[in-house]
Amino acid sequence: MPDPSSSSELAAGLTFGFALALMAGLLLRFWLVSRQIRHVARHRGELPAGFANTVSLSAHQKAADYTIAKTRLGLLELALGAGVLLGWTLLGGISALNSFLLSAFGGGGMVQQLAVLASFAVISTLLDLPLGLYQTFSVEQAFGFNKTTPKLWLLDFVKSSLLGALIGLPIAALILWLMGAAGAQWWIWAWGTWIGFNLLLLWALPTFIAPLFNKFTALEDGAIKTQVTALMARCGFAAKGLFVMDGSKRSAHGNAYFTGFGSAKRVVFYDTLLAKLSPDEIAAVLAHELGHFKHRHLSRRMLLLFGTSLLAFAMLGWLANQSWFYAGLGVTPNLGAPNDALALLLFMISAPLLSFFISPVFSAMSRRDEFQADAYAVVHTNGQDLATALLKLYEDNASTLTPDPVYVRFYYSHPPASERLARLLGP
């Protein structure tokens, strides 16, 4: 039997480490966000070198104001998020929820465990709603980006909630069953199940899920389709189809993306993007996306995700059997009932505390991939077309041209405009 005093010491150590990581992460995030706000505000009144002839001062100032507004909202999200996390863990929120549901269901069977996970998800969603609504109907609305209506927002919310329940509950039930029935190596089977689920989702997303929220129509014949088809032929890339998505019914932001894999792979353009860019510029943007496939960026990221998730499941497989893991995070483990749902919850909400500190590594990898994709686009299209397309997108999306360099290293998955255009256009 484990030494009770040793278990208590480990629990106390985990409590201290968790509180320290929460405070350190919060302070670091506040420092980064404050730097971003000050840096953008300091450079609001003057266009950066190299943009004087391509971006208007009013557009630059709008981007600065939009960035500051979003980032200030982020400060509030950080504070509330830390408070909610503390409430769920060390202040006893999860433990109280579990105790209530144990009494309500008369034990800790599968239904009770699913109820714990579902109740946590519902409560967390409701807590996030006010800021989400403010982001959409205040910040986005004020800068002219929001196109959704309260009715459409509510319809999207209901659809996504039902879809989340239909998809999430069965996969959660399967993993909980594996935790209880597959022995000490359950985490390997759970990891394999999780991988299979993600691959299935990649296949189903473009064909069955995305059409529930947006209308997709085939790209009409014309200059754009001719350019895009010729480009894909030159690059040896095949897709199931070229589609236009009605993104304008929710937002004025524009984008283009690939989705699916294998025979279900398709190219999707936002209608807002097609309205803003010329055929040559659209081809250049698509060439950038093709560059990601050519350099196998998406495959490498998926393999990295699968590898890190294997380590995560292995760690969870060990921690789930340690009483100090629960006690150290403010939860009283069940004595006569399974603790599998508690272990899942505690691991999912505590792991991000540590992953944030290594986020600069993954952000740097992503920015490197973006530079490689840009270089590929320059080879197969005109670099000037990609540069003008990016400038239009930066301006139309109100992306600041003067982000704080340190903030960029933590949060930016794409290089700032100045760095990206400097490589595209050269000296």
C-alpha positions in Angstrom: 0.0 0.0 0.0 1.2 3.5 -0.7 2.6 5.5 2.3 -0.2 8.0 3.3 2.4 10.6 4.4 4.2 10.3 1.1 0.9 10.6 -0.8 0.0 13.7 1.2 3.4 15.3 0.5 3.0 14.6 -3.3 -0.5 16.1 -3.2 0.8 19.2 -1.4 3.6 19.5 -3.9 1.2 19.2 -6.8 -1.1 21.9 -5.3 1.9 24.2 -5.0 3.2 23.4 -8.5 -0.3 23.9 -10.0 -0.8 27.2 -8.2 2.7 28.4 -9.3 2.1 27.4 -12.9 -1.3 29.1 -12.9 0.1 32.3 -11.5 3.3 32.3 -13.6 1.3 31.6 -16.8 -1.2 34.3 -15.9 1.5 36.9 -15.2 3.4 36.0 -18.4 0.2 36.3 -20.5 -0.7 39.6 -18.9 2.9 40.9 -19.6 2.7 39.8 -23.2 -0.7 41.2 -23.8 0.3 44.5 -22.1 3.3 44.7 -24.4 1.2 44.1 -27.5 -1.3 46.9 -26.5 1.5 49.4 -25.7 3.5 48.6 -28.9 0.5 48.8 -31.2 -0.7 52.0 -29.6 2.8 53.6 -29.8 3.0 53.0 -33.5 -0.7 53.9 -34.3 0.0 57.4 -35.6 2.6 56.5 -38.3 2.8 53.9 -41.1 5.8 51.6 -40.8 8.5 51.9 -43.4 7.7 50.2 -46.6 3.9 50.6 -46.4 3.5 54.3 -47.0 2.6 53.8 -50.7 0.4 50.7 -50.2 -1.6 51.2 -47.0 -3.6 54.2 -46.0 -3.0 55.8 -42.6 -6.7 55.4 -41.8 -6.6 51.6 -42.5 -3.4 51.3 -40.4 -5.1 53.1 -37.5 -8.3 51.0 -37.8 -6.1 47.9 -37.6 -4.4 49.3 -34.5 -7.7 50.1 -32.8 -9.1 46.7 -33.7 -6.1 44.9 -32.4 -6.1 46.9 -29.1 -9.8 46.3 -28.6 -9.5 42.5 -29.1 -6.4 42.3 -27.0 -8.0 44.2 -24.1 -10.9 41.8 -24.3 -8.2 39.1 -24.1 -7.0 40.5 -20.7 -10.5 40.0 -19.3 -10.6 36.5 -20.7 -7.3 35.7 -19.1 -8.5 36.9 -15.7 -11.8 35.1 -15.9 -10.3 31.9 -17.3 -7.8 31.8 -14.4 -10.5 32.3 -11.9 -12.7 29.7 -13.4 -9.9 27.2 -13.5 -9.1 27.8 -9.9 -12.8 27.5 -9.0 -13.0 24.1 -10.8 -9.9 22.7 -9.1 -8.5 24.0 -5.8 -11.7 25.7 -4.7 -13.6 22.4 -5.1 -15.9 22.9 -8.1 -15.3 19.6 -9.8 -15.4 17.8 -6.5 -18.7 19.3 -5.7 -20.1 18.6 -9.1 -19.0 15.0 -8.8 -20.5 14.6 -5.3 -23.8 16.0 -6.4 -24.1 13.7 -9.5 -23.1 10.7 -7.4 -26.1 11.3 -5.1 -28.3 12.1 -8.1 -27.5 8.9 -9.9 -27.1 6.7 -6.9 -23.6 5.6 -7.7 -20.7 6.1 -10.1 -21.6 4.1 -13.2 -21.1 5.0 -16.8 -24.2 7.3 -16.8 -22.9 9.3 -13.8 -19.4 9.6 -15.3 -20.8 10.9 -18.6 -23.0 13.3 -16.6 -19.9 14.7 -15.0 -18.2 15.3 -18.3 -21.4 16.7 -19.9 -22.2 19.0 -17.0 -18.7 20.4 -17.0 -18.9 21.1 -20.7 -22.4 22.8 -20.4 -21.3 24.9 -17.4 -18.0 25.9 -19.1 -19.9 26.9 -22.3 -22.3 29.0 -20.4 -19.5 30.8 -18.6 -17.8 31.5 -21.9 -21.0 32.9 -23.5 -21.0 36.5 -22.3 -17.5 37.2 -23.6 -18.2 35.4 -26.9 -21.3 37.4 -27.4 -19.5 40.6 -26.6 -16.7 39.7 -29.0 -19.2 39.1 -31.9 -21.9 41.8 -31.3 -19.7 44.6 -29.8 -16.1 44.3 -31.0 -16.6 42.8 -34.4 -19.8 44.9 -34.9 -18.0 48.1 -34.0 -15.3 47.5 -36.7 -17.8 46.4 -39.4 -16.8 42.7 -39.5 -19.8 41.1 -37.9 -22.5 40.1 -40.4 -24.3 37.5 -38.3 -27.7 38.1 -36.7 -28.9 37.1 -33.2 -31.1 34.5 -34.9 -28.3 33.1 -36.9 -26.0 33.1 -33.9 -28.6 31.2 -31.9 -29.1 28.7 -34.7 -25.4 28.1 -34.9 -25.1 27.7 -31.1 -27.9 25.1 -31.1 -26.4 23.2 -34.0 -22.9 23.1 -32.6 -24.2 22.1 -29.2 -26.2 19.2 -30.6 -23.4 18.2 -32.8 -21.0 18.3 -29.9 -23.2 16.0 -27.9 -23.8 13.6 -30.7 -20.1 13.3 -31.4 -18.6 13.9 -28.0 -20.7 11.7 -25.8 -20.1 8.4 -27.7 -16.3 9.0 -27.9 -16.2 9.9 -24.2 -18.3 6.8 -23.4 -15.9 4.6 -25.4 -12.8 6.0 -23.7 -14.4 5.7 -20.3 -15.2 2.1 -21.1 -11.6 1.4 -22.2 -10.3 3.0 -19.0 -12.4 0.6 -17.0 -12.2 -2.6 -19.1 -8.9 -2.6 -21.0 -6.5 -3.1 -18.1 -3.4 -1.2 -17.3 -2.6 -0.5 -20.9 -6.0 1.1 -21.6 -4.3 4.3 -22.6 -2.8 2.7 -25.7 -6.2 1.6 -26.9 -7.7 5.0 -26.0 -5.0 6.7 -28.0 -5.7 4.6 -31.0 -9.4 5.3 -30.6 -8.7 9.1 -30.5 -6.5 8.9 -33.6 -9.3 7.0 -35.5 -11.8 9.5 -34.4 -9.7 12.4 -35.6 -9.2 10.8 -39.0 -12.9 10.1 -39.3 -13.6 13.7 -38.4 -11.2 15.0 -41.1 -13.1 12.9 -43.7 -16.6 13.8 -42.4 -16.0 17.5 -41.9 -16.1 18.8 -45.5 -18.9 16.5 -46.6 -21.3 16.2 -43.7 -20.5 18.7 -40.9 -19.5 22.0 -42.6 -22.6 22.1 -44.8 -24.7 22.2 -41.7 -23.4 25.7 -41.0 -22.5 27.1 -44.4 -23.7 26.8 -48.0 -21.0 25.5 -50.5 -21.4 26.0 -54.2 -19.2 24.9 -57.0 -16.8 27.7 -58.3 -18.3 29.0 -61.5 -16.5 28.9 -64.8 -14.5 32.0 -65.5 -11.1 33.6 -65.1 -10.7 32.5 -61.5 -11.5 28.9 -62.2 -9.2 28.9 -65.2 -6.3 30.3 -63.2 -6.8 27.9 -60.3 -7.3 24.8 -62.5 -4.1 25.6 -64.5 -2.1 26.2 -61.2 -3.3 22.9 -59.7 -2.3 21.0 -62.9 1.2 22.6 -62.9 1.6 21.6 -59.3 0.3 18.1 -59.7 -2.4 18.6 -57.2 -5.9 17.0 -57.4 -9.0 17.8 -55.3 -12.5 16.6 -55.3 -13.8 20.1 -56.2 -13.5 23.9 -56.0 -16.1 25.5 -53.8 -17.3 28.9 -52.6 -18.5 29.3 -49.1 -21.0 31.9 -48.0 -18.7 33.3 -45.3 -20.2 36.8 -45.8 -23.4 35.9 -43.9 -21.4 35.8 -40.7 -18.3 37.9 -41.1 -16.5 40.3 -43.5 -13.2 38.5 -43.0 -11.9 36.6 -46.0 -10.0 33.3 -46.3 -9.3 30.2 -48.4 -8.5 26.8 -47.2 -8.1 23.1 -48.0 -10.2 20.6 -46.0 -10.5 16.8 -45.9 -7.9 14.3 -47.0 -7.6 11.6 -49.7 -10.5 11.6 -52.1 -12.5 13.9 -49.9 -10.0 16.8 -50.2 -11.5 20.0 -51.5 -10.5 23.7 -52.0 -12.8 26.3 -50.4 -12.8 30.0 -51.1 -14.8 32.5 -48.9 -17.1 34.6 -51.1 -15.6 37.6 -49.3 -12.1 36.6 -50.6 -13.3 36.3 -54.2 -14.9 39.7 -54.0 -11.6 41.3 -52.9 -8.8 39.7 -54.9 -8.1 39.5 -58.6 -7.8 36.1 -60.4 -3.9 36.3 -60.3 -4.0 37.2 -56.6 -6.3 34.3 -55.8 -4.1 31.9 -57.7 -1.1 33.2 -55.7 -3.0 32.6 -52.4 -3.9 29.1 -53.5 -0.3 28.4 -54.5 0.7 29.3 -50.9 -1.8 26.7 -49.6 -0.4 24.1 -52.1 3.0 24.8 -50.7 1.9 23.5 -47.4 0.9 20.2 -49.1 4.1 20.1 -51.2 6.2 20.4 -48.1 4.0 18.0 -46.1 3.4 20.6 -43.4 0.0 19.3 -42.5 1.2 15.7 -42.4 4.1 16.6 -40.1 1.8 18.5 -37.8 -0.6 15.6 -37.6 2.2 13.2 -36.8 3.5 15.6 -34.1 0.0 15.9 -32.7 -0.4 12.1 -32.6 3.1 11.7 -31.0 2.4 14.3 -28.3 -1.0 12.9 -27.6 0.5 9.4 -27.1 2.7 10.9 -24.4 -0.3 12.6 -22.9 -2.3 9.4 -22.8 0.6 7.6 -21.2 0.9 10.2 -18.5 -2.8 10.1 -17.9 -2.7 6.3 -17.7 -0.2 6.7 -14.8 -1.8 9.7 -13.1 -5.3 8.2 -13.1 -4.0 5.6 -10.5 -2.4 8.1 -8.2 -4.6 9.4 -5.3 -2.4 12.5 -4.8 -3.2 13.5 -8.4 -6.8 14.1 -7.4 -6.1 15.5 -3.9 -3.5 17.8 -5.2 -6.0 19.4 -7.6 -8.7 19.9 -5.1 -10.8 16.8 -5.8 -11.8 14.0 -3.4 -11.5 10.7 -5.4 -14.4 8.3 -5.3 -13.9 5.4 -2.9 -16.4 2.9 -4.2 -16.8 4.2 -7.8 -14.6 4.8 -10.8 -12.6 8.0 -11.0 -12.1 7.8 -14.8 -14.2 10.9 -15.6 -12.4 12.9 -12.9 -9.0 11.9 -14.2 -10.0 12.9 -17.8 -11.3 16.3 -16.6 -8.4 17.2 -14.3 -5.8 16.2 -17.0 -7.6 18.2 -19.8 -7.8 21.4 -17.8 -4.4 21.3 -16.1 -2.2 20.2 -19.0 -2.5 23.5 -20.9 -0.8 25.3 -18.0 2.5 23.6 -19.0 2.0 23.5 -22.7 1.8 27.4 -22.9 5.4 27.7 -21.8 6.6 25.8 -24.8 4.2 27.5 -27.3 7.0 29.7 -28.8 8.6 26.5 -30.2 5.4 25.5 -32.0 4.7 29.0 -33.1 8.2 29.3 -34.6 7.7 26.0 -36.5 4.4 27.3 -37.9 6.0 30.6 -39.0 8.8 28.7 -40.7 6.2 26.6 -42.6 4.5 29.8 -43.7 7.7 31.2 -45.2 8.3 27.9 -47.0 4.7 28.0 -48.4 5.3 31.6 -49.6 8.5 30.6 -51.3 6.6 27.8 -53.1 4.0 30.2 -54.2 6.6 32.6 -55.7 8.0 29.7 -57.8 4.7 28.8 -59.3 3.0 32.2 -59.4 4.1 35.8 -59.3 5.5 37.0 -56.0 4.1 40.5 -56.5 0.6 39.0 -56.8 1.0 37.2 -53.5 2.3 40.4 -51.9 -0.6 42.5 -53.1 -3.1 39.8 -52.0 -1.5 39.6 -48.6 -1.7 43.4 -48.3 -5.3 43.4 -49.2 -6.1 40.6 -46.7 -4.1 42.4 -43.9 -6.0 45.6 -44.6 -9.5 44.0 -45.0 -9.0 41.8 -41.9 -7.6 44.8 -39.9 -4.4 42.9 -39.0 -1.9 45.2 -37.4 1.3 46.0 -39.2 3.2 46.7 -36.0 2.8 43.8 -33.5 5.1 43.5 -30.5 8.0 41.2 -31.4 7.9 39.3 -28.2 4.1 38.8 -28.4 4.7 37.5 -32.0 7.1 34.8 -30.8 4.4 33.4 -28.4 1.2 33.8 -30.3 1.7 34.3 -34.0 1.4 31.2 -36.2 2.0 33.4 -39.3 4.9 35.9 -39.7 4.0 39.6 -39.3 3.3 41.4 -42.5 6.6 43.3 -42.5 8.7 40.1 -42.3 6.6 38.2 -44.8 6.5 40.9 -47.5 10.2 41.6 -47.0 11.0 38.1 -48.1 8.5 38.2 -50.9 9.6 41.5 -52.4 13.3 41.3 -51.5 15.5 44.3 -50.9 
